[in-house]
Amino acid sequence: MTEASTLLYIRQAQEHARLFAMLLALTTGVLLISDLWEHTLTQDAMASAGRGVIFILLALGLMGTRRLSVALTAMLCATTAMGLLNVGRTIVLTDWLELMMLIICSGLLFTSTSRRSDMQSGEIE
């Protein structure tokens, strides 16, 4: 396996992980907004729906190639991860989805980007 094919494989894996994170963000956003139909309109329910809108907007950003949307998604999911430490809190499906997004986005943020910029400039083919 040559270096160029290895870099191409890594880049494709990063793109697939990014698209999977985008699908998770979109699903989480839709689920958080759809909770408005199940619960009464309280301040907590509206805040949850607002987080859902932010997740949908971040899903649009994850369709691109920049790292800002990945970092913002990881930060938003990290707030939920810290909230899971509360003793009396019930864990729901959206919490698990946000934990998965946090793991994927953290992995994408810690991967090297130097080879990606070389590949985009055409030095390695």
N, C-alpha and C positions, 0 to 999 in steps of 0.2 A: 504494500500500500504506500503510495507516494505521499509526500507532504501536502501537495495540493489537494489530493482526494481526501486526506484526513481533515484538512481545514474546511473543505466543502461539507463533509459529513458533520463536523462540529457546528458549522453555521446553520445547516438544515435542522439539526437537533435543537439549537437555540430558537430558531423560527417556530418550530413545532411547539416548544414549551411556551413561547410567547403567545401563540394562538390558543393554546389550551388555557392559559391564564386569562386570556380575553374572554373565552367562553365561560369560564368560572365567574368572572366579574359580571358579565352580562346576566348570567343565571342568578347570581346573588342579588343584583340590582332589581331584577324582576320580582324575585321572591320577597325582598324587603318592601317594595312598593305594593305588592299584592296583599301584604298583611293588613293594609288599611281596610279591606273588605271583611276581614275576620274579626278585627278588634274595634272597640269604640275609639272615637277620635280624641285621643289625649295628647299631651305634649310629647310623651315618649314615642307614641305611634307616629306622630308627624316627624320627629327627629329620625326615627328609623327609616321612614320613607324618603327623607332628605338624603340619608346615607345611600339609599338605593339609587337615587338620581346621580349621586357622585360616582357610584360604581358603574353606572351605565356610561357616563361621560369618560371615565377611565378606560372602559372597554373599547371605546372609540379610539382613544389614544394608544392602546396596546396593539391596535391594528397597524400602527406605523413602525418606524425603526429606531426611534430615539429612546433614550434610557430614562427620561424624566417621568413618563407615565408608569414605567416599571417601579421607579423609586416611590412615586406617590401612592401607587397601589400597595406596595409593601408597607409604607407608613400607615395607611388607613387600616390595613389588616392587622398591623401590630397593636393598634389601639384595642381591637377586639380580643387579641391574645392576652393582653394585660387584664382585661375585664373578666376573663375566664377564671381568674384566681379568686373571685368572689365566692364565698361558701354557699350562699343561698341561690345562686343563679342556675337556671335550667339551660342546658346546652341544646341548641336547636340546629337544624340542617345548615343554616347560613353561617353559623359559627365554624362548622367543619369545612365548609367551602372557603371561608376566609383563611383558615389555617393552611389549607392546601395552596391557596394563592400566595400566602406569605412565604411558604417554603419554595415555591416555584420562582417567585420574584426575587427572593434572596439569592437563590442559585444563579439566576440570570445576572444579577448585579455583581456577583463575585467572579464571574467568568471573565477571562481576558478579552480585551477589545483591541489589542495591538495588532493581532493577526487579521482581524476583521477589517481594519483600516487599510492594511497592506493589500488585502484581497480586493477591496473596493477600488483601490487606485490602480490595480492591474499589474502589480509587481509579481504576484504569484498566480500562475495559471497552469 
